[in-house]
């Protein structure tokens, strides 16, 4: 929630003439426009927000940020340099505010709004895998003690983060903000808006390497979060990750390590998968042992819990609050467990893909009972790690599944590695596209004894396979 006067001051340094009022939030999608919202018209090749200003106003938006001429007869106040000398509303509503660039304007408003909330502490979280699930569980833990705001979904970029920031108000005590990385400098820009006091790094992996260039560049980009922290802040780092642990050397903040290694400040032991009932483990902290069970599935979820518990300790929560937050947290974020039309188990993890995420999903598959079928699509945007990443997945598939169905041209590397590591070639099948594989997968898999995991990059359209297998009843 933010005031109109804040927005004008952030963009022009001027004061408004007339009645001030609140915006409940800012939105970029006209379908989300409601009473008391600010609609931000984001230009784009396929979807230009300026086309939907009438829809946003019809939905209840009080005002819109625009950077183009508006053909409709809506009042426009020019906030650009040399624009309107006085910001006079005179009861105008709804109204368009003209700026040079709506994304830049959104960021300026959010950064200014942040300065008006000195009571709010911001926690930033980034990493190649596990950001969203960790963000959700961190929120569950902090909410046991604080009034907490979190990033909605994965709105973790230069548009999503400011939109989330503008939902904060004077009652918000903690904000858990996910920060995505594509190119160097991006997280630094997000930190300038959010001013985090705590930074959590999950890991560094082969995600978006085609844009970043190398693992070293990815690590450098992720480290921008802890570089931005002040001395009184805290960097929460994965002790087990060889790219993350050295980030302690580039931050002025205090360092808190988590991991499997007992050298970490907080480490996990005795991890036991309970299948669909979650995972059980022991948290070890300064000689204390705390048994915990969480509803997230897969042994890798213990690392998610470690991050959330680390944040709880850094933020001063007691163990009862931390364990309550962990044990009553949300269910699996993106992975869906459902039934096939023939009564088998279908694990739908088709949202997106990277080598680390696929290996974690295969590890989960290995914990299930029945014939294990991995339907794996190409992992895109791996750059120079393209061949290596697919070979890593193929090697792990040989150790965890009974059947591998590979989709896409790059999956050839996956198939070759799986066979080289012992998977019978009879049980390795490759198709060029998801559509090509649908008939084969539906005919041969999904019986009562089958557990079918479907995963791949969004561009591979693996959802087609899920829809073909899933029991809609």
Buried (B, 14 or more C-beta within 10 A) or exposed (E): BBBBBBBBBBBBEBEBEEEEBBBBBBBBBBEBBEEBBBBBBBBEEEEEBBEBBBBBBEBBBBBBBBBBEBEEEBEBBBBBEEBBEEBEBEEBEBBBBBBEBBBEBBBBBBBBBBEBBEEBBBBBBBBBBBBBBBBBBBBBBBBBBBBBBBBEEBBBBBBBBBBBBBBBBEEBBBBBBBBBBBEBEBBBBBBEBBBBBBBBBBBBBBBBBBBBBEBEBBBBBBBBBBBBBEEEBBBBBBBBBEBBBEBBEEBEBBBBBBBBEEEBBBBBEEBEBEEEEBBBBBBBBEEEEBEBBBBBBBBBBBBBBBBBBBBBBBBEBEBEBBBBBBBEBEEBBBBBBEBBBBEBBBBBBBBBBBBBBBBBBBBBBBBBEBBBBBBBBBBBBBBEBBBBBBBBBBBBBBEBBBBBBBBBEBBBBBBBBBBEBEBEEEBBBBBEBBEEBBEEBBEEBBBEEBBBBBBBBEBBBBBBBBEBBBEEE
